[in-house]
Amino acid sequence: MSEEKQQHTINQNFRFYSSEEPERTPKNWVTAEKLDKPSKTLARSGFSQGDADPFLAMAGSMTTRLSEEPQKIKSLLKQFKQVNFPPAVHPLNKTFIKDNHWKITDEMQEKRRSFLYDFCKRYVSKTRPRTLFMRMVSRIYVEDKHKLLYCEVPKAGCSNWKRVLMILSGVAKSAANITHDAVHYGKHLRKLDSYNLKGIHMRLKTYTKVIFVRDPMERLVSAFRDKFEHPNSYYHPVFGKAIIKKYRLNADRQALTTGSGVKFKEFIQYLLDSRRPIGMDTHWEQISKLCYPCAINYDYIGKFETLEEDANYFLRLIGAPKGLTFPNFKDRHSSDKRTNSEVVRRYLQEIHTTERQQIYDFYYLDYLMFNYTVSYA
């Protein structure tokens, strides 16, 4: 079969469509059209594990400007449109689960899957076709032995997940012996877009697809700390120099030359700027644009907030070796405190409340799709 015919077959089966979207989300979310049920005001709670319930409680966790409004959501979802939505959530294969040890984790997993499915079904509608198929699968890693597809979300446990994939595939025996450079630059793992269209199609249809996500604000702060508060031969000269040049008044020569010392406020100015001096990066890109969760029907949705439980349950589901558990170590900056709600609040004190709101707007879909609450307003 020719590549053109294979592409047509895949489009017919998966119905991937797209249309152009603005660089960043609108500042004002207020429209005349409302949901059947009125939106609620912000729930001023502490740090959330990110599993509020039920479906419409999602709207209650947002400010008025972040209310759940169909027209705005549909506008943002133009980047990954589906038609002929699957009639039901694909059931997980629980053949390898022999006891009730994972009952609570399993129940939460089913809620997450149903939540995302209902969200996408509600808002994804027909639009003119614009194929982005290869882009949609470009972040997905393949482990053929256990028939597993993992979509990489940076700052959500991805380094250790890739270690696990290397062990599952037989490349390594122990996660502790796999260095950071081997994980990210060793080329030990294949991505889905490296296969031909027939191979991609087959794997999307038959393999177990998994994604791990994280609270958007926490993920953003974690990315800033990792890339700009430690020596970095790529992010400082490439991103740091551009950010300092545009957003720092009276920057000294050393800062302009090295790009080191970017402040969080400057980083946020860059993030929210529709005319950024340099493009986006996967470490702070929206998950909705990395993994296309309304176009690719993920079978398992893990969260960084419950990383070990979710990851270890998933390993049991796919029949991983009994002795394999998800590693919990940090392979870089291990002396630093992990980015948590306390750390996030400290960084947010450096920016204005208006900028906080704009960050929520920027990650709007990620908050909605994965049912995260706005905990830092």
Sequence and secondary structure as in RCSB ss.txt:
>XXXX:A:sequence
MSEEKQQHTINQNFRFYSSEEPERTPKNWVTAEKLDKPSKTLARSGFSQGDADPFLAMAGSMTTRLSEEPQKIKS
LLKQFKQVNFPPAVHPLNKTFIKDNHWKITDEMQEKRRSFLYDFCKRYVSKTRPRTLFMRMVSRIYVEDKHKLLY
CEVPKAGCSNWKRVLMILSGVAKSAANITHDAVHYGKHLRKLDSYNLKGIHMRLKTYTKVIFVRDPMERLVSAFR
DKFEHPNSYYHPVFGKAIIKKYRLNADRQALTTGSGVKFKEFIQYLLDSRRPIGMDTHWEQISKLCYPCAINYDY
IGKFETLEEDANYFLRLIGAPKGLTFPNFKDRHSSDKRTNSEVVRRYLQEIHTTERQQIYDFYYLDYLMFNYTVS
YA
>XXXX:A:secstr
  HHHHHHHHHHHH  B     SS  S    S   SS        S   S   STTHHHHTS GGG   HHHHHH
HGGGSB SS  SS      TT  SSTTHHHHHHHHHHHHHHHHHHHHH         HHHHTTTEEEETTTTEEE
E  TTSSHHHHHHHHHHHTTS S GGG  HHHHHHS  SEEGGGS HHHHHHHHHHSEEEEEE  HHHHHHHHHH
HHHSS  TTHIIIIIHHHHHHH TT  HHHHHH     HHHHHHHHH TT SS   TTTS HHHHT TTTS  SE
EEEGGGHHHHHHHHHHHTT  TT       SSSTTS    HHHHHHHHTTS HHHHHHHHHHTHHHHHHTT    
  
